[in-house]
Amino acid sequence: MKVIRGTYDEYVKFNGDKYADCPLAITIKDGECDYFIVCKGGKPFSDIVVFPKENNLININIILNFKDILKCLLKELKKDYQYLTFAGDDDNYKSLELIRQNCDCRKEYREKVQGNYEMTYIEVEL
């Protein structure tokens, strides 16, 4: 597996034209976040977005095949970041448990984001 830095056009190609004007696509287009594509066998397999202005935030609820890409992702992103903050829904997804088991966790906290919906944030040292 290989992680490469991607562009807005690559985001649209990977995710489809129907996502070309979604908020995340516009954020990528405007350069407000870093977009990465995870390739397996030379073909796009998953993608991730890092928000540097928000403590290098990665929302793991929207990442495809997270379990399969975690180790490769950490190794590659270590080149660009000193730490990452993973955010996810701890109640409905089990991806944060992978973070707890495989990373050097610096800090963990929960925060309400929309009404009563809570996200768990885990900051990890790379």
N, C-alpha and C positions, 0 to 999 in steps of 0.2 A: 504494500500500500504506500501511496505517496500523497502528501498534502502540498497543494500548490495555491498560491495567491490567485484569486479570480477577479473578474470584472463584472460590471452590471450586465453586459451582454452575455457573459457566460452564465450568470445567475438566471437570466431569462431563458437561455437555451436549456439549462438543466431542469428548471422548474416549470417551464411552459409559458407561452404568451399570456395566458390568463393572469399571471402574476407580475406582468411587466409594470403595472402601475400601482401595485400594492405598497403599503407603507414601508415594508422592509426593502423592496426593490428601489424605492425612491431614496431611502437612507443610504443604500449601497452606491447608487448613482451620484448622490451628493457628496460622497466621501466621508460620511459621518461614522462609518464603521469599516472594518476590514473583513473582506469576504474570502473564504478559502473553500477549495474543492478537494475532496478526498477521492483519489482514483485507485481503483483496484483492477489489475490487469490492463492498465492503460485507459480505462473508461471511468467516467464519473460514477461514484458509488454513493456519496453523501456530500453534504455541504454544511458549513458552519459560518456564523457571523460573530465577530468579536467587536464589542463596543469599547474602545479605549477610554473615552471620556466618562464611562460609567464603571470604573475599576476593572477594565478588561472583561466585561460581562459577556457570558455565553448562556443563552437560554437553551437548555438541553431538552426542553419539551418539544422543540421543533426540529431536532436532528434525527435524520434517518440512520438506522444501524449503529446507534451510539455505542453499544456494547462491543461491536466489532472494530470500531475505529479508535477507541479511547487511547490505547497505548501509543499508537502511531501519532495520533493527534498531539498528545502531551510531548512526545519527542520532538516533533516538528515545530510546535508553537514555542517551545523553550528557546528557540533561536531568536524570536522576536519579542518575547514578553518574559518578565521576571516572575509574574504571578498571573493567575486567572481567577475570575469569580464565576462559578457555575451557578445558575439559577434554575430551579425546577419545582414542579409540583410533587412534593414528597408523598402526598396522600394517594395520588393516582398513578404515578410512574415510579419505577424502581431504579432509575438511572443515577440518582444521587447516591445510592448505596454503593454503586461502582466507584464513585469519586471517593467516598469514605474509605473504601477498601484498598484503593490503588494510588492514593495521592497523599502528599504531606499537607494536611489541612491546617491552615493558620487560624481560621475563624469561621464560625457557622452561626447563622441567625435566620429568623423567620420574619416576614414583613407582609402586611396586608397591601395588596396592590389594586384591587377593584372590589369595593364593597367588603364582603367577608372572605374573599378569595385570598389565600395566603401562599406565598412562594417561599421556598427555602433557598438561602444563598450560602455557598461554601467557597471560601477564598482559599486557593491552594498555591503553595510555593512551587516553582518549576526548577 
